[in-house]
Amino acid sequence: MKTLSFAVIGVSLRGRILVQEALAADPAVRVARAADINESRLADFSAQYGCPVSTDYREILHHPEIDAVIIASPDYLHEEQAIAALQAGKAVYLEKPMAITVEGCDRILRCAMETGGTLYVGHNMRHFSVIRTMKEIIESGAIGEVKAAWCRHFISYGGDAYFKDWHADRRLSNGLLLQKAAHDLDILHWLCGAFTQRVSAMGALAVYGDIAKRQQPGDPQPPVQFNEGNWPPEAQTELHPVIDVEDISAVMMQLENGVQATYQQCHFSPDSWRNYTVIGTRGRIENFGDTPGNAMVRVWNTRADRYRVQGDVEITLPEEVGTHGGADPKIVREFVRHLLFGEPVLISPLDARQAVAAGVAATESLRNGSKPRRVVPLPDDLRNYFESRIPSIATIGFPCAERIL
């Protein structure tokens, strides 16, 4: 039996999850090497998986037994490491966002094109059953032609997850309209059937910038821990020495097909909630919750001149096994089976690039008086290459549409 040998760069929580899912995806998979700058994490990883490790990721790329590399390092390292892996002839699973600049994304894409390598970006939200159900219903024509969409994202854990480490420093993350919103911008593109063309945004560092209880420069950064006792936001401690990214933002987007979309993000909400609403010429669709077992998709496609809590159709999503509501097992399995058997994938590197491009344009707008910004277009040669090369899944596989049409 053919084996598929992985190396992993970055063995903290996210890297470990992806490795576990890769091993579970197919008996042909094995983990051969790992790299991380944290020696303690490396020692734990080596003890668990019995593989050689290194503090220099370059040392693991040129071993001939390595077929593919999982890159789960901080965002500002994605460009350098993805290009190095592609140049070494390895298939790449790259965590989102692809890079922290549009230029960085295009350099990765160009390297993949020139080397003929496999590049896969881990936008796992496309595998959320809530999102896939909404996508199929929209594609079925149940709400007509899409004309408008919204996403609201409340993030109660924002202070814990994004303001205690490198995320808070715009030199390393660009901003949270890129790092955090890359998921949501991609999903808005997918549900609405087009990429963002033009944006206008506003935002502020409204809360976390005023908190004085910070780490000292050079202190080791504490591990990310979600603690509901860290409330209210002003009571947070151990924040990063540098905080210059926005903790609240809103973006208006015009998509290439004329759809008007809006995205809102808040990192000091008391609760967590991610809600998508899409309105077409014949109805509206909306999710209530996004975790299977605690989520519902509602569709309204008859008229009523009042607000109706219940939809004309309501679909409850059953609980699933695995992290991120069962999405992580699905996305890693898709990558593994694409490498082993050439099976199609649900996302193209172009989709990942356009999520970054929209986030970058929005960040530029909100930091420049909300002036409208046009998204940097895809170079024609890159668009043509990846559109002709990447197979896509034509049908989603949730039997919802027949209950609605």
N, C-alpha and C positions, 0 to 999 in steps of 0.2 A: 504494500500500500504506500502511495506517495505521502510524504510528510510535508507539512507546511510549518516552517520554523520562523518564529517571531522574535524580534528584539523589541524592547520597550525603552523609551526615553522618558523619564519622569515616573517614579514609582510611588508617588503619594497616592491619596485615595482614588483619584480618577484613573490613574494608570493601573492600579491594582484591579479596579472593577473591570476595565477593558480586558486585561489579561485573563481574569477569571472567565469572562464571557467568551473569549476566543477559545479557551481550552474546552469549554462546554459546547461550543458550536459544532465541533466535528472531531472525531478521534484522531484525525490526521494532524491536528495542531499540536505543536509543542513550543514551549518558551525556552529559547536558547541563550539569550544574553539580556542584560539590563544596564542602564546607566542613569545616574542621578548625582547631583553635587552633594547630597546629604549622605554621609557615610553610614550613619545609623540606619536610615531607611534602606540603604543598599544591603546592609548586613541582614536585616530582617527579611528582605525579599529573597536574597540568596539562600537563606536557611529554609524558607518556605518552598522555593521552587527548584533549588539545587542547581542553579545556573551561574556561570561566571558573571561578574559585575565590574563596572568601571565608573570612576567619577568623570571620565572624559567620554562623551557620547561618540566622538570620532573613532575611538578604539573599537567600537562594536560594529561599525558599519561595513567594514571590509572583510568580515569573516564569510567565507563562501557558503557556509551552511545557512546563513540568514536569507530568507525569502522576502520578508516584509517587516516593516518597522511601525510600531505604534508610538506616536508622538503625543505625549500628555504633559508637556512642559508648560510653563507660563507663556502667555500669548506673544510676548515680545521676542521669544526665541523660535517661534514657529517658522518664520521665513528661512532663517539660517539653517535650521535643522532639517526642514523638509527638502530644501535644495540639496543639502549634503547627502541625504538618504537617496534621493532620486539620482544624483550623479553617481552614487555607489551601485546603482542598478537594483535598488530595492523598491518593492511596492510600499506605498505609504498610506497609513490611516492617520490622519491629522485631525486633532480635536479642533472644534470651532473656537474662535473665528480663525479663518485661514491665516490672516496676518493682521497687523494693526494699521497698515496703510494700504491704499489701493495699489500703489506701485509695488509693494511687497507681494501682494496677491498676484499681480501680473508677472512678476519675476518667477514665482513658483509655477504658475501656469506655463510660462515659456520654457522653463526647465523640463517640466513634464512632457511638453510637446517635443522638445529637441531630443530628449532621451528615450521617448516612447514609453515612459514609465506609467505605472498605475498610481493615480492620486485620488484618494477618497477622503472627504471631509465629514467629520462626525456630527452632523446636524440631526441629533437623535429625536428631536420633536416631530420630525416627519413620520416617525414610527409610533407616536402616541395614538392609541386607538381613537381617542376623541378627535384628533386632527384628521386622521385618515377617514373617519366616518363623515366628518364635515366635508372633506374634499370629495368623497364619492357622491354625497347628496348634491353638492353644487354642480358637479360634472353631469349628474343625471338630468339637470334642467329643472329640478323641483322649485328653485327660487328664481328661475328665469336668468336673464343676463345680469351678471354682477356689475353693480354701479358704485357701491360704497362699502367701506369696511372700517372697523375700529378694533384696536386692541388696548385693553387697560391691564397694566401689570402692577400690582401692589406687592411689595417685597418686605415683609416684616423682619427678615433676617439680613437685610442690607448692611446694617452696621457690623454684624459679625462676619459676613462673607466678603465684603468689598471695601471696607474702610480700615482694615487692620493689616493689610499687606500691599503688595505691588499694585493691585487693582486701583488703589487710591491715587497713584502717581500717573499723571497723564503721559509722561515720557515713556511709561512701560505698558500702558493699556490704551492710550489715546483718550478713552472715555467710556462711560457705561452705556452710551447709546451705540457703542460698537461691541464691547465685551458682553454685556448682559442682553442687549436688544438684538444681537445677531440672530438668535433663535426666532424671535417674534417677527423681525423684518422678513426673514426667509419664509415664515409661515404665511404672512400677509401676501407676499409675492405668489406663493404656491396656491393659496385659496383663491386669489383674485386673477391668476393666470397671466401675470406680467410683472416685469421689474419696475422699480422706482425710477422715474425720469427727473423729477424736480422736487425739492423739499424746502420747507421753511420751519425753523424750530426755535424754541425758547427753553431755558432751563436755568437752574441756580444751584449753588451749594448752600442750601437753606438751613441745614441743621448741623451736620457733622463737622463743618469747618470751624464752628465756634467752640467745640469741645477741647479743653486744654489738656486732658489726661491722655498723653501720647507716649508712645515708645520713644526712647532716645535713639538718635542716629547710630547705626551699628549694632543695636540690640538684635538678638535672634528673634525672628518673627514667630509669634505664637501660632500653633496649629489652628486651623479653622474649626471652630466649634459653635454650633447653633445653640444658644442658651436663651430660653424664653424669659429667664430672670433678668436679662439685660434690657430693662424697660423702666422708664421711658427712654427714648433715644439719647436724651441729654445725660443719662446716667452711664453711658458707655465709657469704658476705660481701655487702655492699651491700643488706642488708635495709632495708625501709621504716622510717622513724623511728617510726611508729605501728604497732604490731602488737597488736591486741586481738580478733582472731577466732580461733576454735578450729581446731587442726590435726588433731584426731581427734574423731569424734562417732559416735553410734549413736542410732537412732530406732525406736521401736515405734509402729505405726500401726494403727488400726482403720478400715477403709473403710466407706463407706455401705452396701455390700451384705453386710457382716459378714466380709469377708476380713481376715485378720490378716497384716500385712506388716512387714518389718524392713529398715532401710537402715543401712549402715555405711560410713564414709569415713575414710581415713587419708592424710595428706599427707607422711609421711616414710618410706613403704615403699621398699625397694630396687628394686621392680619395679612395673609398671603392669598393672592387671587389673581388668576390669569384668565381673562375673558376675551373671546373673539366674537364679534358680531359682523355678519356680512348681509347686505341687503341687495337684492336683485329686482328685476322688473316684475317678478311674480311672487315675491315673498322674502322672508328673513330667516336666518339661521343663527343660532347662538349656543355656546357651550356654558354650562354651569358646573364648574369644577373641571379639572383636567386629569385627575388620578382615577384610573379604572376602579370600579367598586364604589366610587364616591363622585361620579360624574354623569352628566346627562347632556344630550344634544336635543335642542328643541327647534322645531320648524313651524313658522307661521306662514301659511299661504292662502288664507282667506281674510277678508277685510272685517275689521271691527273698529269703531270709532272710540276706542278706549284702550287702556293698557290691559293686556291679558297675560297673567302669569303663566298659565298653561298654554303649550303650543298645540297646533293642530296635530302634530306628530311629536312624540317624545321617545327618545331612545336612551335607555340606561346602559352604560358600559360595564360589563362584568369585571370583577377583580382579575388582575393578571399577576404572574410571578416575575420578579426581577426588578432591579432598580429603575428609577424614572418611570414608574408605572408600566414596567415590562418593555420599555422602549430599548434599553441597553442590550438585552439579549438579542432583540430583533436586528438592531443595526449592525452589531458585530457579526452575527450569523450571516447577514447579507454580504458583508465585506469578505468573510471567509469563503462563502460559496461563490462569490464573484471570482475570487482568485483560483479556487479549485476547479470550478465547472463553467466559468464564464457566464453565470447567471446575471440578469439585469439588476440595476440598482435604482434606488428611488430619488437620488440626488446627483446632480452633476457638479463638478468643481466650478462651473460657471455660476450656478445658483449660489454657492458659498461666496464667490467673489462679489456677486451683486449685493448680497446682504452686507458685506463689509463696505462696499461702495456707498450704499444708502446710509449706513451708520456714520461713515466719515463725513459725507456731505451734510448730514443733519448736525453733527458736532460742529462743523465749521460754521454753519448757519447760526446756531444758538450762541456761539462765542463771538459772533460778529453782528450783533443787533438784529438777529432773526432775518437777515438778508437772504432772499431765495438763493439756493444753490442748485446747479444742475449736476446730476450724478455723472462721474467720469465714465464715458461709454466704454464698452468692451472693444479692444482692438479686433479688427475684422478677422485677422488670421487665427487668433486664439478662439474666437467664437466659431469659426468654420471648422477648426480642427476638433474641438471637443463636442460640438453638435453632431459631427459625423461619426465620432468614435465611441461615445458613451451610450450604451443601451439603456433604455428606461422602461419602467414598469407601466404598462398601458392600463391595466385594471388593478384596482386596489384590493378587492376581495372581501368587502363587508356587504352582506346582502340587505342593504337598507333601502335602496332606491325604490324597489317594487312596493314598499309599504307607503310610499309618499306620492308617487306619480298617479 
